[in-house]
């Protein structure tokens, strides 16, 4: 128990001064309710565990919230602005005798639409590469996720709404999109990704099951001259870096039997005149 004492009265009348004692429990009140708090509608938060000897209860709120009304055990608030989103707070205040006020701990709530999402992942890909994109922010700010991508990508999977896997299929500049929503509205997010031609290699099909075919784009290999009499060194690595296939070849297209390879992500390297050309492929049975 904590005892507070103070005096109140007319400072010009010393005979009217009195000492008042009140007792406040050390624990803070409990504020029940959660965000988001929207501009278009209000939300009520309930206060419990109010200490004894409190004459009345009032509230402060952050600058992005507005009090609609309150009672002795609750407060109703709304977002103050339709165009603003961010964290806000609600703070109960105990009003005691002699206009003495004690401020309580703040309760933090999200106000407005979701924050602008930041999409993380690779900024540059080769054609036929696989890549994951995901969000980096507190999920309490959001509710639903809607992923999409421009025609430069093929969407492969979405995990728990928060991660997107794509395959780059068309060179150029492509977009990854994620619109995030809560009860107050939707905020769009986007990420620009540059897709190169894959440095002269093409894999088909990708993902592969029992076989894959490797072909080259001669004009994109950036070597002085392709000699059909020369050997190309071909290597295929699994995700641990182990070589799972190797050969020296002279002509394209070149076919590889993949029926006995475990499922997973592989890197195919083609070495010619000291230049190394790489591309990713997925094996799915």
Rosetta silent file (secondary structure, phi, psi, omega in degrees, C-alpha in Angstrom):
SEQUENCE: XXXXXXXXXXXXXXXXXXXXXXXXXXXXXXXXXXXXXXXXXXXXXXXXXXXXXXXXXXXXXXXXXXXXXXXXXXXXXXXXXXXXXXXXXXXXXXXXXXXXXXXXXXXXXXXXXXXXXXXXXXXXXXXXXXXXXXXXXXXXXXXXXXXXXXXXXXXXXXXXXXXXXXXXXXXXXXXXXXXXXXXXXXXXXXXXXXXXXXXXXXXXXXXXXXXXXXXXXXXXXXXXXXXXXXXXXXXXXXXXXXXXXXXXXXXXXXXXXXXXXXXXXXXXXXXXXXXXXXXXXXXXX
SCORE:     score description
SCORE:     0.000 S_00000001
   1 L     0.000  143.705  179.251    0.000    0.000    0.000 S_00000001
   2 E  -119.969  129.039 -178.652    1.208    3.526   -0.768 S_00000001
   3 E  -105.194  126.754  177.180    0.046    6.492    1.328 S_00000001
   4 E  -112.953  137.503  176.733   -0.182    9.947   -0.205 S_00000001
   5 E  -128.328  138.681  170.396   -0.806   13.116    1.870 S_00000001
   6 E  -153.803  168.460 -178.900   -1.502   16.633    0.774 S_00000001
   7 E  -116.110  145.617  176.749   -3.274   19.738    2.004 S_00000001
   8 E  -137.718  154.753  179.378   -6.015   21.685    0.332 S_00000001
   9 L   149.569 -172.455  179.863   -7.887   24.878    1.171 S_00000001
  10 L   -82.985  120.398 -175.145   -7.728   28.616    0.806 S_00000001
  11 L   -62.605  -20.403  179.423   -4.128   29.730    1.038 S_00000001
  12 L   -86.825   -8.107 -178.160   -5.306   32.939    2.720 S_00000001
  13 L  -121.650   85.713 -174.689   -7.142   31.037    5.434 S_00000001
  14 H   -62.801  -24.187 -179.778   -4.592   28.957    7.298 S_00000001
  15 H   -70.314  -17.137 -178.753   -7.270   27.732    9.693 S_00000001
  16 H   -92.734    0.428 -179.740   -9.013   25.835    6.852 S_00000001
  17 L   -72.554  136.907  178.719   -5.975   23.744    5.904 S_00000001
  18 E  -136.723  154.285  175.059   -6.451   20.027    6.435 S_00000001
  19 E   -99.056  127.435 -179.855   -4.389   16.937    5.793 S_00000001
  20 E  -114.482  137.466  178.758   -6.059   14.321    3.583 S_00000001
  21 E  -120.985  134.508  174.491   -4.848   10.760    3.271 S_00000001
  22 E  -137.941  157.133 -175.355   -5.800    8.301    0.530 S_00000001
  23 E  -115.330  132.502  177.705   -4.626    4.839   -0.354 S_00000001
  24 E  -124.658  132.196  176.333   -3.779    3.648   -3.889 S_00000001
  25 L   -66.048  145.260 -178.294   -3.030    0.087   -4.844 S_00000001
  26 L   -71.282  -21.126 -177.333    0.409   -0.254   -6.442 S_00000001
  27 L   -77.902  152.702  179.132   -0.918   -2.194   -9.469 S_00000001
  28 L   -81.949  156.635  175.683   -2.012   -0.370  -12.605 S_00000001
  29 L   -67.531  157.989  178.363   -5.592   -0.512  -13.908 S_00000001
  30 E   -98.109  126.295  178.814   -6.418   -3.051  -16.612 S_00000001
  31 E  -109.695  116.354 -177.229   -7.458   -1.644  -20.001 S_00000001
  32 E  -102.746  129.322 -179.492   -9.315   -4.178  -22.139 S_00000001
  33 L   144.618  161.479 -177.882   -9.572   -3.674  -25.902 S_00000001
  34 L  -147.605  162.235  178.170   -7.378   -3.772  -28.989 S_00000001
  35 L   -84.213 -178.226    3.940   -6.754   -1.964  -32.255 S_00000001
  36 L   -81.255  155.995  174.077   -6.939   -0.981  -34.895 S_00000001
  37 E  -101.752  123.910 -171.023   -8.905    2.170  -34.124 S_00000001
  38 L  -101.779  161.363  175.413  -10.452    3.530  -37.319 S_00000001
  39 L   -75.362  -36.032 -174.491  -11.478    6.976  -38.558 S_00000001
  40 L   -81.361   -9.329 -179.988  -14.818    5.744  -39.876 S_00000001
  41 L  -153.582  164.816 -177.142  -15.913    4.113  -36.620 S_00000001
  42 L  -106.296  164.629  178.436  -15.222    4.172  -32.902 S_00000001
  43 E  -139.209  138.583 -176.707  -13.905    1.548  -30.490 S_00000001
  44 E  -104.396  135.539  176.881  -14.538    1.224  -26.759 S_00000001
  45 E  -116.243  134.897 -176.120  -11.911    0.255  -24.193 S_00000001
  46 E  -101.706  139.049 -179.308  -12.945   -0.925  -20.726 S_00000001
  47 E  -109.142  129.809  175.532  -11.112    0.008  -17.532 S_00000001
  48 E  -133.502  174.487 -178.684  -11.001   -2.333  -14.538 S_00000001
  49 L    63.245   40.649  179.722   -8.960   -2.642  -11.328 S_00000001
  50 L   -77.826  130.929 -178.788   -9.618    1.008  -10.455 S_00000001
  51 L   -62.966  160.601  174.934   -8.138    1.961   -7.049 S_00000001
  52 L   -70.806  165.056  174.121  -10.271    3.001   -4.093 S_00000001
  53 L    62.033   31.084  174.242  -10.798    6.630   -3.139 S_00000001
  54 L  -101.283  122.576 -177.049  -10.886    7.884   -6.724 S_00000001
  55 L   -74.912  -34.764  177.566  -13.440   10.640   -7.146 S_00000001
  56 E  -161.507  168.387 -178.320  -13.576   10.369  -10.944 S_00000001
  57 E  -126.955  133.474  175.432  -11.762    8.977  -13.962 S_00000001
  58 E  -133.047 -178.535 -172.070  -10.696   10.863  -17.103 S_00000001
  59 E  -142.437  148.627  164.560   -8.456   10.120  -20.076 S_00000001
  60 E  -113.478  150.185  174.811   -5.670   11.470  -22.253 S_00000001
  61 E  -135.316  161.253  177.465   -5.060   10.171  -25.788 S_00000001
  62 L   -67.256  167.224 -174.289   -2.305   10.635  -28.366 S_00000001
  63 L   -67.560  -17.066  179.338   -2.614   13.336  -31.026 S_00000001
  64 L   -95.772    5.711  175.800   -3.805   10.836  -33.667 S_00000001
  65 E  -118.791  158.876  179.292   -6.771    9.688  -31.552 S_00000001
  66 E  -135.868  132.754  178.180   -9.954   11.482  -30.512 S_00000001
  67 E   -79.769  124.857  176.929  -12.170   10.742  -27.502 S_00000001
  68 E   -88.898  -36.375  178.453  -15.799   10.196  -28.512 S_00000001
  69 E  -179.821  165.927  177.668  -17.044    9.654  -24.961 S_00000001
  70 E  -155.505  159.590  175.957  -16.272    7.975  -21.674 S_00000001
  71 L  -123.777 -168.830  178.886  -17.866    6.670  -18.491 S_00000001
  72 L   -72.300  -11.694 -177.656  -16.511    5.796  -15.068 S_00000001
  73 L  -134.389    8.847 -178.315  -15.282    2.449  -16.449 S_00000001
  74 E  -157.366  162.708  174.911  -14.720    2.894  -20.205 S_00000001
  75 E  -140.560  139.978  178.664  -13.566    5.221  -22.951 S_00000001
  76 E  -114.018  128.336 -175.476  -14.601    5.322  -26.618 S_00000001
  77 E  -131.968  164.549  172.643  -12.117    6.636  -29.192 S_00000001
  78 E  -142.550  161.995  174.272  -11.679    6.979  -32.946 S_00000001
  79 E   -69.127  137.050 -174.620   -8.795    7.807  -35.257 S_00000001
  80 L   -77.100  -28.160 -174.742   -8.538   11.568  -35.642 S_00000001
  81 L  -126.707  142.972  177.780   -7.388   11.572  -39.280 S_00000001
  82 L   -80.576  -21.383 -173.281   -8.463    9.523  -42.290 S_00000001
  83 L  -101.093    0.448 -173.629   -5.073    9.888  -44.009 S_00000001
  84 L  -115.922  138.715  172.351   -2.788    8.998  -41.105 S_00000001
  85 L  -131.150  144.816 -179.337   -1.766    5.605  -39.736 S_00000001
  86 E   166.114  177.422 -178.789    0.481    4.889  -36.788 S_00000001
  87 E   -80.514  136.481  176.033    0.698    3.866  -33.176 S_00000001
  88 E  -125.644 -179.073 -179.359   -1.399    5.789  -30.657 S_00000001
  89 E  -148.664  156.421  175.813   -2.062    5.541  -26.947 S_00000001
  90 E  -125.383  134.911 -179.305   -4.771    5.863  -24.287 S_00000001
  91 E  -134.045  116.901  173.736   -3.968    6.878  -20.699 S_00000001
  92 E   -70.974  152.408  176.001   -6.424    6.860  -17.777 S_00000001
  93 E  -131.623  132.010  175.515   -6.118    9.586  -15.139 S_00000001
  94 E   -88.581  123.735  176.172   -7.287    9.344  -11.506 S_00000001
  95 E   -99.954  117.481 -175.529   -8.906   12.526  -10.290 S_00000001
  96 L  -105.289 -174.966  176.052   -8.551   12.875   -6.503 S_00000001
  97 H   -60.487  156.512  176.138   -9.640   15.468   -3.955 S_00000001
  98 H    60.731   28.998  178.205   -8.420   19.057   -4.363 S_00000001
  99 H    60.680   26.452  176.844   -8.111   18.581   -8.168 S_00000001
 100 L   -83.697  133.880 -175.622   -5.109   16.318   -7.720 S_00000001
 101 E  -123.669  135.575  175.031   -4.546   14.021  -10.728 S_00000001
 102 E  -115.445  122.050  179.199   -2.490   10.847  -11.033 S_00000001
 103 E   -84.376  137.991  179.963   -1.557    9.676  -14.544 S_00000001
 104 E  -100.248  176.972  179.451   -1.563    5.931  -15.219 S_00000001
 105 E   -67.026  148.418  179.826    0.411    3.856  -17.692 S_00000001
 106 E   -80.446  145.732  169.114   -0.408    4.254  -21.379 S_00000001
 107 E  -106.850  125.732 -176.692   -2.051    1.550  -23.479 S_00000001
 108 E   -94.062  134.759  179.914   -0.707    1.536  -27.029 S_00000001
 109 E  -137.585  154.940  176.280   -3.038    0.802  -29.962 S_00000001
 110 E   -86.218  134.972 -178.841   -2.719    0.991  -33.737 S_00000001
 111 E  -116.269  125.800  174.809   -4.685    3.818  -35.363 S_00000001
 112 L    91.795 -169.040 -179.216   -5.825    3.776  -38.996 S_00000001
 113 L   -65.112  169.789  178.538   -4.994    1.640  -41.986 S_00000001
 114 L   -60.608  153.909  173.061   -1.924   -0.619  -42.052 S_00000001
 115 L   -65.134  157.607  178.436    1.503    0.925  -42.275 S_00000001
 116 L   -65.024  120.217 -175.549    3.110    0.939  -45.737 S_00000001
 117 L   -74.561  141.523  173.141    4.613   -2.560  -46.057 S_00000001
 118 L  -100.164  117.552 -179.697    8.280   -3.025  -46.871 S_00000001
 119 E   -91.230  121.293 -178.416    8.763   -6.003  -49.185 S_00000001
 120 E  -103.511  148.449 -179.755   12.129   -7.684  -48.648 S_00000001
 121 L   151.163 -175.022 -176.236   13.934   -9.952  -51.101 S_00000001
 122 L   -65.887  138.212  174.640   16.281   -9.897  -54.081 S_00000001
 123 L   -86.796  -21.225 -178.065   16.454   -6.730  -56.184 S_00000001
 124 E  -133.933  137.336  177.591   18.008   -8.592  -59.134 S_00000001
 125 E  -136.697  156.490  166.952   17.279  -12.037  -60.561 S_00000001
 126 E   -91.789  154.662  176.369   18.247  -14.073  -63.575 S_00000001
 127 L   -57.873  136.288 -179.069   15.539  -15.468  -65.789 S_00000001
 128 L    79.305   -0.368  173.284   14.169  -18.764  -64.396 S_00000001
 129 L   -67.393  151.107  170.850   15.531  -18.014  -60.911 S_00000001
 130 E  -103.879  145.154 -179.288   13.323  -18.788  -57.918 S_00000001
 131 E  -153.051  149.990  174.849   13.080  -16.264  -55.088 S_00000001
 132 E  -103.885  141.884  173.161   11.175  -15.601  -51.857 S_00000001
 133 E  -127.826  141.369 -174.583    9.701  -12.217  -50.911 S_00000001
 134 E  -149.852  170.966 -177.907    8.354  -11.377  -47.467 S_00000001
 135 E  -103.868  145.323  178.497    7.293   -8.534  -45.195 S_00000001
 136 L  -123.843   89.486  176.592    9.312   -7.091  -42.343 S_00000001
 137 L  -168.271  172.972 -177.498    7.048   -5.382  -39.852 S_00000001
 138 L   -76.903  124.591 -175.040    4.911   -6.098  -36.817 S_00000001
 139 H   -64.973  -19.371 -179.496    1.969   -8.283  -37.785 S_00000001
 140 H   -63.281  -19.137 -179.236   -0.277   -6.559  -35.219 S_00000001
 141 H   -79.839  -14.017 -171.810   -0.545   -3.665  -37.653 S_00000001
 142 L  -126.480  167.505  175.089   -2.084   -5.822  -40.327 S_00000001
 143 L  -124.782  -62.157 -175.526   -4.782   -8.396  -40.845 S_00000001
 144 E  -115.911  150.625 -179.633   -4.900   -9.773  -44.387 S_00000001
 145 E  -122.829  134.794  177.245   -2.235  -10.037  -47.101 S_00000001
 146 E  -128.425  103.730 -178.082   -2.868  -10.073  -50.847 S_00000001
 147 E   -91.549  147.083  171.714    0.210  -10.930  -52.954 S_00000001
 148 E  -157.426  174.392 -178.505    0.487  -10.527  -56.707 S_00000001
 149 E  -153.211  157.188  176.992    3.169   -9.947  -59.329 S_00000001
 150 L   -71.019  174.393 -176.947    3.577   -8.523  -62.814 S_00000001
 151 L   -67.605   -3.998  176.666    3.753  -10.776  -65.862 S_00000001
 152 L   -75.051  -10.264 -174.821    7.528  -11.071  -65.487 S_00000001
 153 E  -125.132  154.966  166.479    6.952  -13.654  -62.736 S_00000001
 154 E  -113.076  122.964 -179.459    5.188  -16.936  -62.170 S_00000001
 155 E   -77.784  126.250 -176.572    3.823  -17.251  -58.619 S_00000001
 156 E  -101.256  -41.050 -179.779    4.797  -20.624  -57.112 S_00000001
 157 E  -162.662  156.929  174.071    3.571  -20.480  -53.507 S_00000001
 158 E  -129.734  124.653 -175.648    2.336  -18.246  -50.701 S_00000001
 159 E  -107.377  117.450  177.001    3.190  -19.255  -47.111 S_00000001
 160 L    53.240   24.303  179.155    0.885  -18.131  -44.278 S_00000001
 161 L    75.050  -11.367 -172.007   -0.010  -15.088  -46.330 S_00000001
 162 L  -109.062   -6.890  179.658    3.279  -13.433  -45.410 S_00000001
 163 E  -133.981  139.979 -179.068    5.775  -14.980  -47.858 S_00000001
 164 E  -124.750  131.644  173.112    5.642  -15.246  -51.637 S_00000001
 165 E  -110.115  131.924 -179.877    7.743  -17.501  -53.867 S_00000001
 166 E  -130.214  162.900  168.349    8.081  -16.582  -57.536 S_00000001
 167 E  -120.644  129.308  177.679   10.010  -17.674  -60.580 S_00000001
 168 E   -75.780  125.142 -174.601   11.370  -15.002  -62.900 S_00000001
 169 L  -122.453  -12.969 -176.688   10.253  -15.863  -66.429 S_00000001
 170 L  -137.738  124.819  179.143   10.648  -12.692  -68.501 S_00000001
 171 L   -62.513  152.396  179.828   13.674  -10.344  -68.677 S_00000001
 172 E   130.084 -154.299  177.656   13.114   -6.697  -67.850 S_00000001
 173 E  -109.768  118.364 -179.606   11.764   -4.857  -64.812 S_00000001
 174 E  -114.701  164.827 -177.691    9.048   -6.656  -62.897 S_00000001
 175 E  -121.139  137.537  168.266    6.973   -5.784  -59.845 S_00000001
 176 E  -105.479  129.549 -177.886    6.146   -7.706  -56.681 S_00000001
 177 E  -118.475  144.660  170.133    2.965   -6.430  -54.997 S_00000001
 178 E  -145.860  113.497  174.411    1.528   -6.942  -51.530 S_00000001
 179 E   -95.687  127.205 -179.237   -1.625   -5.168  -50.355 S_00000001
 180 E  -113.284  141.224 -172.667   -2.126   -5.386  -46.587 S_00000001
 181 E  -132.353  149.032  165.748   -5.479   -4.789  -44.903 S_00000001
 182 E  -136.507 -167.973 -176.168   -6.999   -4.343  -41.479 S_00000001
 183 L   -64.406  -17.965 -176.599  -10.439   -3.251  -40.291 S_00000001
 184 L   -93.572  -15.588 -179.266   -9.679    0.368  -41.269 S_00000001
 185 E   150.510 -165.864 -174.949   -8.653   -0.195  -44.892 S_00000001
 186 E  -125.999  139.599  176.379   -5.926   -1.363  -47.265 S_00000001
 187 E  -122.840  124.588 -178.998   -2.407   -0.059  -47.898 S_00000001
 188 E   -82.540  149.482  172.532   -0.524   -1.163  -51.051 S_00000001
 189 E  -132.134  151.016 -179.337    3.126   -2.187  -51.146 S_00000001
 190 E  -152.277  155.963  179.392    5.377   -2.854  -54.124 S_00000001
 191 E  -142.233  131.276  179.106    8.959   -3.779  -54.999 S_00000001
 192 E   -90.596  132.646 -178.531   10.777   -3.344  -58.314 S_00000001
 193 E  -128.646  131.094  176.412   12.963   -6.271  -59.438 S_00000001
 194 E   -91.763  129.243 -178.094   15.373   -6.318  -62.378 S_00000001
 195 E  -115.454  117.518  177.327   15.398   -9.613  -64.304 S_00000001
 196 E   -87.576  174.097 -174.290   18.352  -10.379  -66.535 S_00000001
 197 L   -75.866   -2.907 -178.856   18.300  -12.880  -69.375 S_00000001
 198 L    90.480   13.480  178.299   20.010  -15.567  -67.305 S_00000001
 199 L    54.760   43.163  169.155   23.390  -14.990  -68.970 S_00000001
 200 L    91.104   -0.742 -178.809   22.619  -17.078  -72.007 S_00000001
 201 E  -108.617  148.068  175.192   21.124  -20.243  -70.458 S_00000001
 202 E  -137.013  134.808  178.219   17.611  -21.625  -70.721 S_00000001
 203 E  -117.322  136.149  177.781   16.133  -24.617  -68.827 S_00000001
 204 E  -150.811  131.040   -6.859   12.970  -26.399  -69.851 S_00000001
 205 L   -78.400  162.508  177.913   10.869  -27.588  -68.115 S_00000001
 206 L  -148.920  106.739    9.941   11.470  -25.781  -64.849 S_00000001
 207 L   -67.334  153.921 -179.756   10.456  -27.230  -62.412 S_00000001
 208 E  -111.650  155.108  178.342   11.582  -30.543  -63.920 S_00000001
 209 L  -114.495  -79.325 -176.071   10.487  -34.088  -63.107 S_00000001
 210 L   -96.539  -15.790 -179.511   12.145  -36.877  -65.090 S_00000001
 211 E  -157.625  163.777  168.751   14.291  -34.776  -67.427 S_00000001
 212 E  -143.912  154.542 -179.765   15.400  -31.259  -68.277 S_00000001
 213 E  -120.314  128.388  179.340   16.762  -29.701  -71.458 S_00000001
 214 E  -104.106  130.857  175.181   19.528  -27.078  -71.457 S_00000001
 215 E  -134.553  166.868 -177.047   19.853  -24.626  -74.318 S_00000001
 216 E  -125.822  152.784  169.695   21.876  -21.444  -74.866 S_00000001
 217 L  -105.218  102.027 -172.518   21.310  -17.973  -76.258 S_00000001
 218 H   -60.767  -36.112 -175.907   24.525  -17.375  -78.152 S_00000001
 219 H   -71.992  -12.162 -177.310   24.023  -13.631  -78.497 S_00000001
 220 H  -106.563    2.741 -175.070   23.772  -13.257  -74.693 S_00000001
 221 L   -87.228   -9.191  172.001   26.827  -15.274  -73.656 S_00000001
 222 L    55.818   40.566  173.018   29.245  -12.357  -74.126 S_00000001
 223 L  -117.947  160.612 -171.605   32.150  -14.417  -75.488 S_00000001
 224 L   -61.835  -47.102 -179.092   34.202  -13.575  -78.542 S_00000001
 225 L  -162.899  133.343  178.077   33.060  -16.485  -80.717 S_00000001
 226 L   -86.044  123.398 -179.743   31.382  -19.815  -80.061 S_00000001
 227 L  -105.730  116.697 -178.262   33.308  -22.695  -81.600 S_00000001
 228 L   -62.844  -15.199  178.962   31.242  -25.874  -82.119 S_00000001
 229 L   -84.235  -15.008 -179.240   34.435  -27.938  -81.797 S_00000001
 230 L   -78.894  156.271  176.273   35.064  -26.717  -78.246 S_00000001
 231 L   -94.136  141.577  171.012   33.810  -28.507  -75.176 S_00000001
 232 E  -102.905  130.695  177.706   31.436  -26.928  -72.682 S_00000001
 233 E   -91.319  121.727 -178.181   31.891  -28.064  -69.101 S_00000001
 234 E  -112.303  129.791  176.599   28.519  -28.672  -67.456 S_00000001
 235 E  -133.089  144.844  178.857   28.067  -29.065  -63.691 S_00000001
 236 E  -127.419  118.978 -176.227   24.953  -29.463  -61.601 S_00000001
 237 E  -108.504  144.748  170.499   25.100  -28.646  -57.853 S_00000001
 238 L   -87.993 -177.319 -173.662   22.551  -29.365  -55.143 S_00000001
 239 L   -69.459  -14.192  176.925   21.767  -26.862  -52.371 S_00000001
 240 L   -88.722   -5.901 -177.468   24.644  -28.190  -50.222 S_00000001
 241 L    93.173    1.671  179.460   27.175  -27.451  -52.966 S_00000001
 242 L   -78.006  136.150  176.831   27.703  -31.130  -53.893 S_00000001
 243 E   -74.784  118.812 -179.308   28.174  -31.856  -57.614 S_00000001
 244 E  -101.951  -13.277  179.393   25.306  -34.158  -58.638 S_00000001
 245 E  -159.856  140.585  175.316   26.019  -34.218  -62.379 S_00000001
 246 E  -150.516  149.374 -179.662   28.921  -33.261  -64.655 S_00000001
 247 E  -166.552  162.409  170.510   29.744  -33.679  -68.350 S_00000001
 248 E  -114.757  124.858 -172.251   31.587  -32.135  -71.278 S_00000001
 249 E  -127.495  159.417 -176.406   29.295  -31.395  -74.192 S_00000001
 250 L  -119.541  -19.756 -175.184   29.624  -30.042  -77.715 S_00000001
 251 L  -140.322  159.746 -179.824   26.118  -29.318  -78.872 S_00000001
 252 L  -130.086  154.659   -1.736   22.772  -27.970  -77.706 S_00000001
 253 L   -65.200  155.310 -178.750   20.003  -28.603  -76.777 S_00000001
 254 E  -125.210  130.464 -174.420   21.363  -31.005  -74.136 S_00000001
 255 E  -106.550  136.905  177.057   19.118  -33.371  -72.180 S_00000001
 256 E  -121.718  133.059  174.763   19.708  -34.592  -68.595 S_00000001
 257 E   -80.044  117.960 -177.172   17.842  -37.449  -66.937 S_00000001
 258 L  -112.783   10.458 -174.505   16.663  -36.148  -63.532 S_00000001
 259 L   -63.289  -26.987 -177.802   14.361  -38.994  -62.513 S_00000001
 260 L   -98.464    1.355  178.988   16.809  -40.242  -59.851 S_00000001
 261 L   -83.788  138.438  176.051   17.673  -36.834  -58.394 S_00000001
 262 L   -62.750  152.861  176.344   16.084  -35.852  -55.061 S_00000001
 263 L   -64.390  148.597  177.655   13.591  -33.027  -55.106 S_00000001
 264 E   147.941 -171.817 -178.912   14.966  -29.579  -54.379 S_00000001
 265 E   -95.007  135.215  179.924   16.789  -26.552  -55.777 S_00000001
 266 E  -130.015  154.147  174.334   19.850  -27.069  -58.031 S_00000001
 267 E  -113.927  126.933  175.986   22.359  -24.774  -59.715 S_00000001
 268 E  -105.139  127.330  178.329   23.486  -25.567  -63.256 S_00000001
 269 E  -116.288  136.312  173.835   26.808  -24.099  -64.366 S_00000001
 270 E  -120.692  123.072 -176.977   28.131  -23.971  -67.898 S_00000001
 271 E  -111.303  126.922 -178.500   31.820  -23.079  -68.284 S_00000001
 272 E  -149.305  125.337  179.341   33.157  -21.884  -71.640 S_00000001
 273 L    52.153   41.177  177.941   36.358  -19.938  -72.400 S_00000001
 274 L    79.369   -5.398  177.702   36.832  -19.136  -68.718 S_00000001
 275 E   -94.984  140.917  177.357   33.322  -17.687  -68.416 S_00000001
 276 E  -114.374  127.975  179.390   30.798  -19.278  -66.043 S_00000001
 277 E  -116.618  131.044 -173.727   27.080  -19.111  -66.768 S_00000001
 278 E  -127.683  152.999  175.733   24.632  -20.173  -64.044 S_00000001
 279 E  -156.991  149.654  179.519   20.919  -20.802  -63.713 S_00000001
 280 E   -94.217  148.290  174.143   18.634  -22.317  -61.069 S_00000001
 281 E  -143.352  147.214  177.519   16.351  -25.270  -61.592 S_00000001
 282 E  -112.293  133.811  174.972   13.897  -27.044  -59.276 S_00000001
 283 E  -100.839  122.932  176.938   13.337  -30.798  -59.316 S_00000001
 284 L  -132.952  121.771  179.038    9.798  -31.870  -58.383 S_00000001
 285 L  -101.060    0.000    0.000    8.599  -35.468  -58.727 S_00000001
